[in-house]
Amino acid sequence: MKKLFYSQKLAPYVFVLPFALTVVIFWLFPIGNGVLLSFQDVLKDEWVGLGNYQRLLSDKIFLKAVYNSAKYMVGTLVLLIPFPMLFATLLNSKLMKKPGFFKSIYFIPALTSVVVAGTIFRLMFGEMNTSLANQVIAAFGMSPIKWLKGEWTSYFALLLLACWRWTGVNILYFLAGLQSISTDIYEAASIDGASKWQQFVKISFPLVKPTTVYVLTISIYAGLSMFTESYMLWKGNNSPQNIGLTIVGYLYRQGIEKRAMGYACAVGLILLIIVMAVNLVQLKATGTFDKEER
């Protein structure tokens, strides 16, 4: 028994065992169980085969949720990658004074609860004339708007909430990538007469590519799986004409509110397939899978 405890061959398996059990219990088993449930009607306790998936293809509300999630994802990618990269470049510049102060300011929103942030933004974009958003547009002579009842005005509110919360986090990601670049490269480029913009385009942007790919990957997942922000902005999962309904929101509606667990599992698996497909495409497009020549 003593030899067993001190066995060098056994030690690696002992250290890996907790991780392996965690993956099996909290990842593989739930996914496998979800796949099985997606072929069943849990309420009727019967096997329906591909019935749930066929129903999804003709479900207009589900397609609306997919459209909303995709639109939100695209908006966050357009805003939450280039602007944080630009801000990170400014923070990394020698011209920036007290960069630590600005890092703290940018990161504070990420520490705020989504519930609190969503509630505040719901009040900001209220229908009353006294709401902050309506007061701002009133200063330009515009009439009050029912922000959260229009498709594009509510989309603007959601994107603003996303930018407020996650810009600081992405800035720190890009800042870490920029600070890993040797200053000797910039000094050599400066001696050769390269401007700051040329240094950014020819040095910073290419060398920070791994960070960009990482931020792009997590942003795609976060955009397609968004739920809490929408739920809090409309104070529930029922927005006017489903303008704020997301894929996860529809999963919640079917699985928790209507207790149709089989159909909800089918929604969840479709979401998993969409996220994986989009990320695989972007990873291939960015050359992440290509073998580096050394």
Secondary structure per residue as TSV (DSSP state, phi and psi in degrees):
chain	resnum	aa	ss	phi	psi
A	1	M	-	360.0	-39.5
A	2	K	H	-63.9	-40.1
A	3	K	H	-63.6	-33.9
A	4	L	H	-64.6	-42.9
A	5	F	H	-66.7	-33.3
A	6	Y	T	-100.4	14.4
A	7	S	-	-71.4	125.4
A	8	Q	T	-72.1	-26.8
A	9	K	T	-73.0	-33.2
A	10	L	T	-83.0	-27.9
A	11	A	H	-55.1	-46.3
A	12	P	H	-59.0	-38.0
A	13	Y	H	-69.1	-34.4
A	14	V	H	-65.4	-41.9
A	15	F	H	-69.9	-33.1
A	16	V	H	-81.2	-22.9
A	17	L	H	-55.2	-46.8
A	18	P	H	-58.9	-41.9
A	19	F	H	-65.2	-43.7
A	20	A	H	-62.3	-42.8
A	21	L	H	-64.4	-39.5
A	22	T	H	-61.6	-43.4
A	23	V	H	-64.2	-43.6
A	24	V	I	-67.7	-45.5
A	25	I	I	-75.3	-42.2
A	26	F	I	-104.3	-0.9
A	27	W	I	-130.7	-61.2
A	28	L	I	-66.6	-45.6
A	29	F	H	-64.2	-47.1
A	30	P	H	-60.7	-39.8
A	31	I	H	-64.7	-45.5
A	32	G	H	-61.5	-42.1
A	33	N	H	-66.0	-38.0
A	34	G	H	-64.8	-38.5
A	35	V	H	-62.6	-43.9
A	36	L	H	-63.8	-42.6
A	37	L	H	-66.5	-28.7
A	38	S	T	-67.5	-15.4
A	39	F	T	-100.1	13.7
A	40	Q	E	-128.0	157.7
A	41	D	E	-104.6	99.5
A	42	V	T	-65.1	-36.5
A	43	L	T	-63.9	-38.5
A	44	K	T	-93.7	-5.5
A	45	D	T	53.9	53.4
A	46	E	E	-141.8	155.4
A	47	W	E	-85.5	124.7
A	48	V	-	-113.8	0.0
A	49	G	T	64.0	-126.6
A	50	L	T	-87.5	13.5
A	51	G	H	-59.0	-42.2
A	52	N	H	-64.8	-38.6
A	53	Y	H	-72.3	-37.1
A	54	Q	H	-65.4	-36.1
A	55	R	H	-65.8	-36.7
A	56	L	H	-62.3	-39.4
A	57	L	H	-63.9	-26.0
A	58	S	T	-107.4	6.1
A	59	D	-	-86.2	105.5
A	60	K	H	-65.9	-32.0
A	61	I	H	-69.2	-40.4
A	62	F	H	-63.5	-43.1
A	63	L	H	-63.4	-34.9
A	64	K	H	-64.9	-40.4
A	65	A	H	-64.6	-40.3
A	66	V	H	-63.1	-42.9
A	67	Y	H	-62.3	-44.4
A	68	N	H	-62.2	-44.3
A	69	S	H	-66.1	-41.3
A	70	A	H	-65.5	-40.9
A	71	K	H	-65.2	-40.9
A	72	Y	H	-65.2	-41.7
A	73	M	H	-61.6	-45.8
A	74	V	H	-61.7	-42.8
A	75	G	H	-62.0	-41.6
A	76	T	H	-68.9	-34.9
A	77	L	H	-66.2	-39.6
A	78	V	H	-66.5	-34.9
A	79	L	H	-97.0	-36.7
A	80	L	T	-96.0	14.6
A	81	I	T	-117.6	-55.2
A	82	P	H	-67.8	-41.6
A	83	F	H	-69.8	-45.9
A	84	P	H	-59.4	-35.7
A	85	M	H	-64.1	-41.2
A	86	L	H	-64.9	-45.1
A	87	F	H	-64.0	-38.8
A	88	A	H	-64.2	-38.3
A	89	T	H	-63.2	-40.7
A	90	L	H	-65.7	-41.1
A	91	L	H	-66.5	-30.9
A	92	N	H	-81.8	-8.4
A	93	S	S	-74.7	148.5
A	94	K	T	-69.5	-16.6
A	95	L	T	-76.1	-20.0
A	96	M	-	-77.2	124.5
A	97	K	S	-96.1	140.3
A	98	K	-	52.7	58.5
A	99	P	H	-63.4	-30.6
A	100	G	H	-60.5	-36.8
A	101	F	H	-63.4	-45.0
A	102	F	H	-69.9	-33.3
A	103	K	H	-59.8	-44.4
A	104	S	H	-64.3	-42.9
A	105	I	H	-62.5	-44.4
A	106	Y	H	-66.3	-32.0
A	107	F	H	-86.4	-18.1
A	108	I	H	-54.7	-44.2
A	109	P	H	-56.0	-33.5
A	110	A	H	-67.4	-23.0
A	111	L	H	-83.8	-11.1
A	112	T	S	-80.1	138.1
A	113	S	-	-60.7	140.7
A	114	V	H	-62.6	-34.2
A	115	V	H	-63.0	-45.8
A	116	V	H	-66.1	-46.6
A	117	A	H	-61.9	-42.9
A	118	G	H	-64.2	-39.1
A	119	T	H	-65.0	-43.5
A	120	I	H	-62.9	-43.8
A	121	F	H	-68.2	-31.9
A	122	R	H	-63.7	-38.8
A	123	L	H	-71.3	-37.6
A	124	M	H	-62.1	-38.5
A	125	F	T	-104.3	36.6
A	126	G	-	-72.1	171.5
A	127	E	S	-82.9	-20.4
A	128	M	S	-70.1	155.8
A	129	N	T	-64.2	-23.4
A	130	T	T	-86.2	-4.2
A	131	S	S	-66.5	151.3
A	132	L	H	-58.6	-45.4
A	133	A	H	-62.6	-41.8
A	134	N	H	-70.9	-30.9
A	135	Q	H	-67.5	-37.0
A	136	V	H	-65.3	-47.1
A	137	I	H	-72.8	-25.9
A	138	A	H	-64.7	-31.0
A	139	A	T	-64.7	-20.8
A	140	F	T	-101.9	13.4
A	141	G	T	80.6	17.2
A	142	M	-	-96.8	153.3
A	143	S	-	-79.1	156.4
A	144	P	-	-59.0	147.7
A	145	I	-	-120.2	142.6
A	146	K	-	-86.7	82.8
A	147	W	G	-56.2	-45.9
A	148	L	G	-89.1	12.2
A	149	K	G	-115.1	-3.9
A	150	G	S	-106.3	145.2
A	151	E	H	-63.8	-47.3
A	152	W	H	-84.5	-29.7
A	153	T	H	-70.4	-37.9
A	154	S	H	-69.4	-33.9
A	155	Y	H	-62.6	-40.8
A	156	F	H	-62.0	-42.6
A	157	A	H	-63.5	-42.0
A	158	L	H	-64.5	-43.7
A	159	L	H	-65.5	-37.8
A	160	L	H	-64.9	-40.5
A	161	L	H	-63.0	-42.7
A	162	A	H	-64.3	-43.4
A	163	C	H	-65.1	-40.6
A	164	W	H	-62.7	-38.3
A	165	R	H	-81.4	-39.0
A	166	W	H	-110.4	-5.0
A	167	T	H	-60.1	-45.0
A	168	G	H	-62.9	-38.5
A	169	V	H	-64.5	-46.5
A	170	N	H	-67.1	-30.8
A	171	I	H	-60.8	-43.3
A	172	L	H	-65.8	-37.1
A	173	Y	H	-60.1	-51.1
A	174	F	H	-68.1	-33.6
A	175	L	H	-64.9	-39.8
A	176	A	H	-63.5	-39.6
A	177	G	H	-66.5	-41.2
A	178	L	H	-66.8	-38.0
A	179	Q	H	-73.2	-13.3
A	180	S	T	-82.2	-8.4
A	181	I	S	-84.9	130.9
A	182	S	-	-64.3	136.3
A	183	T	H	-68.7	-19.3
A	184	D	H	-61.5	-33.1
A	185	I	H	-65.7	-43.4
A	186	Y	H	-66.6	-38.8
A	187	E	H	-65.2	-39.9
A	188	A	H	-65.9	-40.8
A	189	A	H	-66.2	-38.3
A	190	S	H	-64.4	-39.9
A	191	I	H	-63.6	-35.3
A	192	D	T	-77.1	-1.6
A	193	G	T	93.9	12.7
A	194	A	-	-73.7	135.2
A	195	S	-	-77.0	171.4
A	196	K	H	-62.0	-38.9
A	197	W	H	-66.3	-41.5
A	198	Q	H	-65.4	-36.2
A	199	Q	H	-65.4	-37.8
A	200	F	I	-67.3	-45.5
A	201	V	I	-71.3	-40.4
A	202	K	I	-92.3	-21.2
A	203	I	I	-117.9	-61.6
A	204	S	I	-61.5	-52.1
A	205	F	H	-61.6	-46.7
A	206	P	H	-67.1	-39.9
A	207	L	H	-76.2	-18.1
A	208	V	T	-95.4	12.4
A	209	K	H	-56.7	-44.5
A	210	P	H	-57.0	-39.9
A	211	T	H	-66.2	-41.2
A	212	T	H	-61.4	-42.8
A	213	V	H	-64.0	-40.8
A	214	Y	H	-63.5	-47.7
A	215	V	H	-63.3	-38.9
A	216	L	H	-63.1	-41.7
A	217	T	H	-64.8	-48.5
A	218	I	H	-71.1	-27.6
A	219	S	H	-71.1	-36.8
A	220	I	H	-63.5	-45.9
A	221	Y	H	-62.6	-46.7
A	222	A	H	-64.0	-38.0
A	223	G	H	-66.9	-44.0
A	224	L	H	-75.6	-23.7
A	225	S	T	-102.3	12.2
A	226	M	-	-63.6	136.7
A	227	F	-	-147.3	-52.4
A	228	T	H	-61.3	-40.6
A	229	E	H	-60.1	-45.9
A	230	S	H	-65.9	-41.8
A	231	Y	H	-60.8	-42.7
A	232	M	H	-76.8	-32.8
A	233	L	H	-66.6	-34.8
A	234	W	T	-103.5	8.8
A	235	K	T	55.7	42.5
A	236	G	S	148.2	-176.4
A	237	N	S	-100.4	15.2
A	238	N	-	-122.3	89.7
A	239	S	-	-90.6	157.4
A	240	P	G	-57.9	122.8
A	241	Q	G	54.0	28.1
A	242	N	G	57.7	33.0
A	243	I	T	-70.9	-19.8
A	244	G	T	-111.2	8.0
A	245	L	-	-75.7	129.6
A	246	T	-	-111.0	175.1
A	247	I	H	-62.1	-44.1
A	248	V	H	-67.4	-35.3
A	249	G	H	-63.0	-38.5
A	250	Y	H	-70.1	-36.7
A	251	L	H	-61.2	-43.9
A	252	Y	H	-62.6	-41.1
A	253	R	I	-62.8	-44.2
A	254	Q	I	-75.9	-42.4
A	255	G	I	-81.1	-41.1
A	256	I	I	-96.0	-47.5
A	257	E	I	-76.8	-41.7
A	258	K	S	-102.2	-6.3
A	259	R	-	59.2	26.8
A	260	A	-	-91.9	75.9
A	261	M	H	-64.8	-35.9
A	262	G	H	-63.4	-45.7
A	263	Y	H	-66.4	-38.5
A	264	A	H	-64.4	-38.2
A	265	C	H	-64.5	-36.4
A	266	A	H	-64.1	-40.1
A	267	V	H	-62.0	-44.6
A	268	G	H	-62.8	-39.8
A	269	L	H	-70.2	-35.7
A	270	I	H	-64.1	-40.8
A	271	L	H	-61.2	-43.5
A	272	L	H	-59.8	-43.6
A	273	I	H	-65.1	-41.8
A	274	I	H	-63.4	-46.6
A	275	V	H	-61.8	-45.7
A	276	M	H	-64.6	-41.5
A	277	A	H	-64.5	-46.3
A	278	V	H	-63.5	-43.3
A	279	N	H	-68.5	-37.0
A	280	L	H	-64.5	-38.4
A	281	V	H	-64.4	-46.3
A	282	Q	H	-70.2	-33.4
A	283	L	H	-66.7	-37.4
A	284	K	H	-69.3	-41.0
A	285	A	H	-66.2	-33.9
A	286	T	T	-85.3	0.7
A	287	G	T	77.4	19.2
A	288	T	T	-66.7	-32.1
A	289	F	T	-85.2	-10.1
A	290	D	S	-73.0	141.0
A	291	K	-	-77.4	131.9
A	292	E	-	-79.5	137.7
A	293	E	-	-87.6	127.2
A	294	R	-	-124.2	360.0
